Amino acid sequence: NFDTELVDRFFEQMPPEDQAVAAESSLESLGKLVDSVMEQGCAELGASPAKLRAVLLMLAHPGLSDPSDYDVMRRVLKLLALLREQPIAMETLVRWYAAVPRAILERMVAQVQQFLTLSILEVQGELGGAVSLNMASRVAMQNDLAGHTRNALRLLDVFWRANEQRRVTIGDWRTKWKARKMREQGELFDDEALRPLSAIQFHNDAINECEGILKLDLKEFLEMQQGGKYRFSDVEDSSRRDFGIIEFPFVLAPESKVRMLSIESTLIQRDEVRYAMIGQMLSRGRHDLNPYLVLKVKRTNLVQDALQQLAERGGAQHDYKKPLKVVFDGEEGVDEGGVRKEFFQLLIEELYNEDFGMFERIEESRAFWFNKNSLEANLQFELFGLVLGLAIYNQVILDVKFPSVVYKKLMVPPSQAGSFGLTDLLDFEPTLAKGLIKLLEQEPCGMSFEDVFGPLRFVVEYECFGCMVEAELKEGGRDILVNWDNREEYIQRYCDWIFSTSIEKQYAAFRRGFDRCIADTLFRRLFREDELELVICGSEELDFKALEKATTYQDGFVTNSEVIKWFWEVVHALSPEQKRCFLQFCTGCDRAPVGGLGRLPLVVSRAGPDSDLLPSVHTCFNHLLLPAYKTKEKLDERLHTAIQHSTGFGLM
């Protein structure tokens, strides 16, 4: 019964000459109220929703967003930090903010973001600008910036969880079904009350652009783990020196998360190399103590070679944390990144091949799903999961064609792997989902379920090697008819069968392989399921203008060189498919990294004077070698020829 809009109108309708006096006076009173509540403790707030409404009133005060005096704001944030010890009160706040008008939630988030940004920039300015890792420790202690940042992020977490409740509601199959039916009838579906904020509105630029803060928080977290503490609640807040961004990763943009994961994997790989080298010295150079994970494979026997060599290392899981090096048999290429990119891509294509029978294609969503009739051993599915984990760990983008539910399953604990339903099925097999939704929407109208839909039992019928077979959805399902009363149970069990029961062995092996690489890393702590797909698959959106701005030049070429101007004119004129081929040629991958092509470090070098040589690349370093062709037409012809014949590696 708290009217946030009325609070806004109360201040807005005051005469301008009274607003400043009233705001200052009421803000001072607010500060005294906060101090009084903190002295008495937060137990009463947690026990009484009526008293908890005082927190809503505090946060609604417009004076909190005044950057000239953040003293009261810091005290309010400290109160919220104390209130986190009352979980019922915090959940109540989340529910309340999930129900406020979208504009109110948006303003609250912007208010906290402004506080974070100005606080960080102010301290950066006092310390002279850019903040290194060593400087970040000083920044953290300056005016207790780290503590105030953590408190602000705790409040932002309330808004984030409230927004997630809105996102779940708007993403629910009932909402999607309503929107789809309205669109089919030519009506506009626009439920402003349900619409969540975008994840981007929770990203904070000041934090994302401060490399020192990212590294400091990573350092503090790794040291916390080394001390045997794996939850932030295990550490006294007064002894913490971090800013809280790993505890509340929603404030980070995907590219910042990738950067932190890359730093972590580099540190782990460095440790593995060091341990292996020490082991080699102590054991007189034993082969099994190689500081690298080296795979030597034949292009004609890729899957079996990779499976055999990775399985041989299954007993020493730490081997998967070593830097990966790939050697193609009979090819001279030295793997500095480019060879393993092609290895991953070729291996994924082989495993998706219908001859293996591991996956089936779902035509409606153009995605691949685990083949419930697969005769392949669990090792093949484990290999696929391991390949995905290794690709993430080694920062390689793959062309993986899974529906979004796979990424959701990978990000939740195994105990929650069955909590998927019609909402997920709508994105996966929409026709089947529509049919099941009709079972729920239909009103009895005095008729039996069988009269309306025909006889349905708790079984699923599917094709297995040319024959139709039945699978029971529950024990004795063949003898249990679906009716008006049990139809919801039937649909949930049907979804459980599709997403879990029918592929239990295949998915368990796949998950086991995936976890071998990333189970004990920051990955699940930092990323959401939609970001997992972005990290594995990269972005399909290719902005070549951004790539042109980010490209650097060497060995005589500069931005205004005539050949470089021709080069970009030719590249921009390519078809979308040819642009993907060009990207594959230059980088070993036809997709953009997280953050877009503007974050791809492409280098173009002058490879001598005009000649008939084709352009060549060091895919390991995204480095294109381009002769200084005399005409644009020759450059166009030579570049097209190069990108059409770009398989294999050699020494240059």
Secondary structure as GFF3:
##gff-version 3
##sequence-region A 1 652
A	DSSP	alpha_helix	4	12	.	.	.	ID=ss1
A	DSSP	alpha_helix	16	40	.	.	.	ID=ss2
A	DSSP	alpha_helix	43	47	.	.	.	ID=ss3
A	DSSP	alpha_helix	49	60	.	.	.	ID=ss4
A	DSSP	three_ten_helix	62	65	.	.	.	ID=ss5
A	DSSP	alpha_helix	71	83	.	.	.	ID=ss6
A	DSSP	alpha_helix	87	99	.	.	.	ID=ss7
A	DSSP	alpha_helix	102	126	.	.	.	ID=ss8
A	DSSP	alpha_helix	133	141	.	.	.	ID=ss9
A	DSSP	three_ten_helix	142	144	.	.	.	ID=ss10
A	DSSP	alpha_helix	145	171	.	.	.	ID=ss11
A	DSSP	alpha_helix	173	184	.	.	.	ID=ss12
A	DSSP	three_ten_helix	199	202	.	.	.	ID=ss13
A	DSSP	alpha_helix	205	208	.	.	.	ID=ss14
A	DSSP	alpha_helix	211	226	.	.	.	ID=ss15
A	DSSP	three_ten_helix	232	234	.	.	.	ID=ss16
A	DSSP	three_ten_helix	237	239	.	.	.	ID=ss17
A	DSSP	three_ten_helix	249	251	.	.	.	ID=ss18
A	DSSP	alpha_helix	254	282	.	.	.	ID=ss19
A	DSSP	three_ten_helix	287	289	.	.	.	ID=ss20
A	DSSP	beta_strand	293	297	.	.	.	ID=ss21
A	DSSP	three_ten_helix	299	301	.	.	.	ID=ss22
A	DSSP	alpha_helix	302	312	.	.	.	ID=ss23
A	DSSP	three_ten_helix	317	321	.	.	.	ID=ss24
A	DSSP	beta_strand	324	328	.	.	.	ID=ss25
A	DSSP	alpha_helix	338	352	.	.	.	ID=ss26
A	DSSP	beta_strand	359	362	.	.	.	ID=ss27
A	DSSP	beta_strand	367	370	.	.	.	ID=ss28
A	DSSP	alpha_helix	378	393	.	.	.	ID=ss29
A	DSSP	alpha_helix	404	411	.	.	.	ID=ss30
A	DSSP	three_ten_helix	414	416	.	.	.	ID=ss31
A	DSSP	alpha_helix	422	428	.	.	.	ID=ss32
A	DSSP	alpha_helix	430	441	.	.	.	ID=ss33
A	DSSP	alpha_helix	449	453	.	.	.	ID=ss34
A	DSSP	beta_strand	459	464	.	.	.	ID=ss35
A	DSSP	beta_strand	467	472	.	.	.	ID=ss36
A	DSSP	three_ten_helix	477	479	.	.	.	ID=ss37
A	DSSP	alpha_helix	487	499	.	.	.	ID=ss38
A	DSSP	three_ten_helix	501	503	.	.	.	ID=ss39
A	DSSP	alpha_helix	504	518	.	.	.	ID=ss40
A	DSSP	alpha_helix	523	526	.	.	.	ID=ss41
A	DSSP	alpha_helix	529	537	.	.	.	ID=ss42
A	DSSP	alpha_helix	544	550	.	.	.	ID=ss43
A	DSSP	beta_strand	552	554	.	.	.	ID=ss44
A	DSSP	alpha_helix	562	572	.	.	.	ID=ss45
A	DSSP	alpha_helix	576	587	.	.	.	ID=ss46
A	DSSP	three_ten_helix	597	599	.	.	.	ID=ss47
A	DSSP	beta_strand	603	606	.	.	.	ID=ss48
A	DSSP	beta_strand	616	618	.	.	.	ID=ss49
A	DSSP	three_ten_helix	619	621	.	.	.	ID=ss50
A	DSSP	beta_strand	623	626	.	.	.	ID=ss51
A	DSSP	alpha_helix	632	644	.	.	.	ID=ss52
###
